[in-house]
Amino acid sequence: MDADPCSHSYCGDSELFTAVRSNDLEEIMSELKSNGSSNSAVRCGIILSGGSGKRLRDIVYRRRADYLPKQYLNFIGTRSMLEHTFDRAETLIPAEKLLVVIAKEHLKFEEVRRQMASRPRKSVVLQPENKDTAPGLLLPLMHLYKRYPEATVAVFPSDHFILEEYLFMRHVDSAFQMVESDGSRIVLLGTEPHEPDPEYGYIVPGERIEHPGRDGSRTVEMFVEKPSMEAAKKIIRAGALWNTLVLVVRCNTLLQAIRRAAPELYRSFEPIENAIGTADEQRVVEEVYYKLPKLNFSKGILEVLSLEHRQALVVLSVPEVTWSDWGTSNRLMHDLTRFDRSASFCKAQ
């Protein structure tokens, strides 16, 4: 294992980044792998990388003169956001059990082909086109369920900035252990807001859940997607957390949750489920996607579950972790300026 902290975290000026001795980090990563391997449950992962990064297209174009989706860029350091996500997830999940879903059109970029070439066989799931995050999650989920029906799966967005990665993954490991002890749970990770932001999704926590060694876990009262500034201030005062969209759940539990919350989407995917692994798979996927409406996972699945099947949802608070989805140019440039990297990023290659 690489003992350099920069191999697992974004690194920069010492006053801006948490100082972690390399031997401490190696010990932490070994501990996480040990925790995962000691449990008999199969741990898998899905990385959502199907988006086109439209909100950052202009800033990407100024750097590269093309519209490469943001998850394939290296904003800080030498690795792309997606490559950071791979490295993070693989502290708990074997690479061959970690699927990434991308849109077929991404492959026109040489950088995407390069990053996908390093992935294990059958770990890259192609969508004919991006239909938002609910179909983007359901497609690789069905692949995993075919291979590992008893698996517990962690879902990661591909394009989020996480500074204290080792600490964040400790919380993901805690979420794995919660689900492995109660397979009916859907555990979401929420970070503590440092300011009201109307562009984020929020989780309003409910009652504390008594779980040995799992402080910070609560029921979910509601999801609030992109509130007004005043509403964001109000729910933060009530203890709301930013929704990282990182979650841990049993494969079958999530399939059943999607079936309850979005039955039309699930019915649309049943031909795909039957075709996976056959010669007709590609044709069937393309036919389904051609007619498929877009559906956002937060709005179309999680919000429905919070109203109709709230008992399954748990939010795990992730304190002392710097997190951002870098979903807008203002947010990206604000953070890069903090890290004194904006000038080097904006220089054209």
N, C-alpha and C positions, 0 to 999 in steps of 0.2 A: 504493500500500500504506500502511496505517495504521502510522505509526512509533511509536505509543504502546505500550510494553511491556504495558500492561494489556489491549490488544486481543488478545494472544495468550497471556497468562499470568494466573494468579490473583494479584492484587496486594493488598498490605496494609502492615502495619508494616514499616519498613525493616529492623529487626533480624531479622525472621522470613523475609524473602524475599530471594532472590538478586538483587542489583542488576545490572541489565543496561541499558546505555545504549541509547536508542532507535535510534541509528544502527547500533550493533552488531547489534541484533536484526534490523533491516531487511536488513543485509548477510547475516546467517545465513539468513534466509528466502529471499532472492534466490539464495543459493548452493544451497539445497535444491531450489528450483524449476528452477534451471539444470541440476543433476545429473539431475533426473528427465526434463526435456525433451530432454536431449542423447542419451538412449538411445532406440533405435528401438522397444524393447518398449513395449507398452501397459500403463500402470499403472492399476489399478482398486482400489476399496475397498468393504468391507462394514462397516456399523456395526450391531451387534446391540442392538436396542432393544425387544425383545419381552417383557421381563420386567415383572412387576407390582410389584416392590419390596416384597414382603410383610414382610420383616424390619424395614422402616422405616415400616410403615403407621401405627403409633401416633404416631410423632414427626411425620410428615407431617400427620396429622389434627389434631394440636394447633396446627399453623400455619394450615392451610387449611380445616379442617372437611370434607375429602374425602380420597379415597385416590389422588390423582394419583401415578403411578409416579415414583420418585425422579429418574430421568434427565431429567425435564422440569422439575425445580425448579432455581432459582438459589440454591445454598447460600452462595456467595461471589460478590460482584460482581453484574452485571446480566444475565448469560447463564446459561442452564441448563447442566447437565452435558452434555447432548446437544449443545447449541450450541457449547460448548467443544470437543467431540469433532469436530464438523463443521469448525470453524476450524483445529484441529490437523491433521486429515487433509488438508484442502485446501491445505496448504503443499506437498504432494507429488502430490496427485491432483486432477484437474479435477472440479468439482462434478457435472457430468453423468455422470461415471464412478464416482461415489460413491453406492452404494445404502444405504438404511437400511431395516431390516426392523422392523415394529411389529406389535402385535396389534390386530385390528379393534376390540376393546373400548376401546382407548386413545382412539379418536376421539370418544368421548362427552364428553371433556374439551375445553373451549374452548382451553386452553393448548396442547394437543397439535395441534389443528387449526391454530392460529396458526403453530406452529413448522413443521408440515409444508407449509403453504401457500407458504413461501419456498423450498422445494426445487425443483430442476429437474423437468421433466416426466419421468415414468416412472422416477424415482429412489427412490420410496417403494414398498416391497413389503409388502403386507398379508398377515398370517397370520390365518386364521379364529379361531385361539386360540393361546395360547402353549403349545408342547409341549417346552419347554426348548431348550438351545442347539444341539444337533445338528441337529434339523429347522430351527431358526431360522437356522442358517448355510447349510444345504443349499439351502433355497428361493431366497434371493438369489444363491447361487453358480450355480445352474442358469440363472437369468436372465442373469447376466454371461457365462456360457459360451456362451449362445445369441448374444449380441451381440458378444463379443470372445473367441473360443475360444483365442487365443494369449496372453491377458492374464496378467499377474502381479497378484495381488490381496493387499492387506493387510486383515486383519480386526481391528476395534477394538471392544471393549465400549463401550457408550455412557455408562456411569455411573461411571467411574473418575476419581479426583483425581490430577492430575499437575502438580507445581509448575513444574519447569524444562521447559516444553513444547518450547522450541526445541532443547534438548539431547536430549530424548527422540526428537524427530523426526529428528535426525541419525542416531540408531541405527536408526530405521525405514528411512531411506534406505540405510544400510549393508546392512540385511537385503534390501532390494530388489535392490541390486547383487549380493549373493551369489546370490540366486535367478536373476537374469538371466544370471549366468555359469554356473549349474548348475541346470537346471530340475527336477532330481529332488529338490531340497532342500525341506524344510519348516522354516523358520527361526522360532523362537519367541524372544520377548524376556523375559528374566528380570531382576528387580531385586534388589539386595543387601538382605537382611533386616536391619533394625536391632534386631529383637527376635524371639524365637520367638512365633508366633501360630498356635494350633491351628485357626483358622478359614480359613486360607489354603491354597491349593494350592502345592506346591513342585516344582521341577525339580532333580533331582540330576544334575550334569554329569559327563561321562566324560572322554575324552581330548581334548586340545587339537587343533584343526583348523588346519592351516597354510593361511592364505588371505591373500594380499598386502593389507596395510592393514586387516585385520579382526582385530585383537587381541580376545581375549575370547570367541571362538566355540569351542564344544566339542560333542562328541557328547552325546546324552542317555542317561544310564544308566537313569533311571526317573522316573516321576511319582508324587508322594505327595500325595493329596488329603486335607486336613484331618486331619493326624496328631495324636496326643496331644501334650501339652506336652513331655514327656520325649523323645518321638520327634522333635519339631520341633527341640529343642536339639541332638540328636545329628546330624541330617542337616545342620543349619546349620554345625556344626563340620566336617562333611565337604564344605562348600562349596555346599550347596543354595541355590537362588535362589527368590524368590517368582515364581510364574507369573502374568504380567500378562494372559495370554490374548490378547495382541497377537501376530499371526504374519503371515508373508509367504510366499506359495507360488504356484506356477502354478495356474491354474484347473483344468486337466485333472489335474494331479498330486494336488490335493486331492480331486477327484471320485473318482479311482481309489483314493486312500487310504481314503475313506469307504466305497467299495464293498468293499474288503478287510476293513475293521474292523467294519463294520455292514451286512452284505449284505441283511438284511431291511429295514432302513431305506431303503437305496438302491433295492431293488426296489419298495418302496411309492411312491417318488417318480418312478419311470419314467413313469407316466401323466402326471404334472405336466410332466416334461421335454418330452413329446410335445405337450402342450396349450398350452405357453407361446406367447403371441402369437396364439392362435386365439380364436374366439368362445366356446369351451367352457372356457377357462382357469379362470375363477372357479368354475364348477360342479365341475370335476375337483379343484381344490385343496381345496374344501370337503369333497368326498367322501373324499379321502385323509386329511385331517386328522381327520375324524370317527372313523376307526378307528385313528388313529396313537397308539402309546404314547409316553410321554415318554422322552427320551434326552438325557443330559448329554454335551456334547462332550468335556470333559476325561476323564470316566470311561469313556464308551462308545466314544470314538475314539482320543484320544491315549494313554491307558493301554494299549489293545490294540496300537496301533502300536509303542509302546516295547517290547513283548514280542515281537512277531512281525515287525516291519519297521523295526527300530531304525536301520538304516543311513541312512534318509532324514531323520531328525530332527537338527536342530542347535539349540542354545540360544546366544543372543548375550547376554552379560552387559551390563547397562545400569547402570554405576556413577554415583554422585553425582546421582541423580534421586530426588526425593521422590514416592512413589507409594502410593496406597491405593485399595482398591475400595469403601470406605465401605459395606461390606455389613452392618454392624451398627450399632445406635444408639450403643453404647459407643465404637466406633471413630470414628464421625462426630463425636460430641460431644467426644471427646478432641482431635481435630484442630481443630475449630472453637474450642475453648477455647485451644489453642496460638496460633491466629490471632486471638484476641480477637473472635470473631464469634458466639459461641453465644447471647448475649443477643438480638442483632438477629435471628438466624434464628428463635429460638423465639417471638418476639413474633407474635401472630396478625395476619394481613393484614386 
